[in-house]
Amino acid sequence: LSERSLKNLEGVHADLVKVVHRAAELTEVDFIVIEGVRTMKRQRALVAAGASKTLKSRHLTGHAIDFVPLIEGEVEWKTTAFLLPIEAFKAAAAELGIAIVSGGDWKSFKDFPHIELDRKVYP
């Protein structure tokens, strides 16, 4: 993980940090953690911009991260680029026995960069 990713993991729940580190080892597509803990001010701005739908984001409590894939060293926002890293996050979580949810699996408002600890296990 890059220094930027490590810095963005500061304050994130230890179990999610473990998943991120293991996913980085497993994935065939590198990624950067672009956001971890978020302030309410930032959350309000994201809701206002339509980039988030809630003021009860898991980012506010350190239970979520956002990541972006790197393809040949460049940030890639195409949905397909997220699929392999998401599979690595899921595999890492399963291996570690940590319950996560991918925003890419949500029925409405797909959020492919988003990974969070499952609210059922981590309220």
Secondary structure as GFF3:
##gff-version 3
##sequence-region A 1 123
A	DSSP	alpha_helix	3	8	.	.	.	ID=ss1
A	DSSP	alpha_helix	14	26	.	.	.	ID=ss2
A	DSSP	beta_strand	31	35	.	.	.	ID=ss3
A	DSSP	alpha_helix	40	49	.	.	.	ID=ss4
A	DSSP	three_ten_helix	58	61	.	.	.	ID=ss5
A	DSSP	beta_strand	64	71	.	.	.	ID=ss6
A	DSSP	beta_strand	74	75	.	.	.	ID=ss7
A	DSSP	alpha_helix	79	96	.	.	.	ID=ss8
A	DSSP	beta_strand	100	102	.	.	.	ID=ss9
A	DSSP	three_ten_helix	103	105	.	.	.	ID=ss10
A	DSSP	beta_strand	114	117	.	.	.	ID=ss11
###
